């Protein structure tokens, strides 16, 4: 799985607001929320990333501490399952 479709430079990552998935107000970027969601959609224990940028790795490591709203993942799955 590539949570960023190979690149975080796409404008969609600046325009997409994923904060609805968070438990409460937390300091984050859309990239961090997307990375954190990669652990829950589907549920996994590890996500592999590749980077040569220590700042990028630190940002992703910080993302693992984001708290996801316990109600949003099941609701998201229901919405996906209900699609025709």
C-alpha positions in Angstrom: 0.0 0.0 0.0 1.2 3.5 -0.7 -0.8 5.9 1.4 0.5 8.8 -0.6 0.3 7.3 -4.1 4.0 7.6 -4.3 4.3 11.4 -3.7 3.2 13.9 -1.0 3.8 16.8 -3.4 0.4 16.4 -5.1 -1.8 19.4 -4.5 -4.5 17.1 -3.1 -2.5 16.7 0.1 -2.7 20.4 0.7 -6.4 20.7 -0.2 -7.7 17.6 1.6 -9.0 18.0 5.2 -8.8 14.7 7.0 -9.3 16.2 10.5 -12.8 14.6 10.7 -11.0 11.3 11.4 -9.2 12.7 14.5 -10.5 12.2 18.0 -10.2 15.9 18.9 -8.3 19.0 18.0 -4.7 17.8 17.4 -1.9 19.5 15.6 -1.4 17.7 12.3 -1.0 17.8 8.6 -3.1 16.0 6.1 -0.1 13.8 5.3 0.2 12.8 9.0 -3.5 11.9 9.2 -3.3 9.9 6.0 -0.3 8.0 7.4 -2.0 7.4 10.7 -5.2 6.2 8.9 -3.0 3.7 7.0 -2.9 1.7 10.2 -6.7 1.4 10.4 -7.8 1.0 6.8 -7.4 -2.0 7.0 -6.1 -2.5 10.5 -2.4 -3.3 10.5 0.5 -3.2 13.1 3.2 -1.8 10.7 3.5 0.4 7.7 6.6 0.5 5.6 7.9 3.8 4.4 11.0 4.8 2.5 12.7 8.2 2.8 16.1 9.8 2.8 14.8 12.8 4.6 15.1 12.7 8.4 12.5 15.5 8.8 10.0 13.5 6.7 10.6 10.4 8.9 10.1 12.5 12.1 6.8 13.8 10.8 5.6 10.3 10.1 6.8 9.0 13.4 4.9 11.9 15.1 1.8 10.8 13.2 1.6 7.5 14.9 0.7 9.3 18.1 -2.4 10.9 16.6 -5.7 9.7 18.1 -8.3 8.6 15.6 -11.9 9.0 16.5 -13.3 5.6 17.4 -16.6 6.3 15.6 -15.2 7.5 12.3 -13.5 4.3 11.0 -16.6 2.1 11.4 -18.8 4.8 9.9 -16.4 5.2 7.0 -16.5 1.5 6.4 -20.3 1.5 6.4 -20.3 4.3 3.8 -17.9 2.4 1.6 -20.0 -0.8 1.9 -23.2 1.0 1.1 -21.9 2.4 -2.2 -23.7 0.9 -5.2 
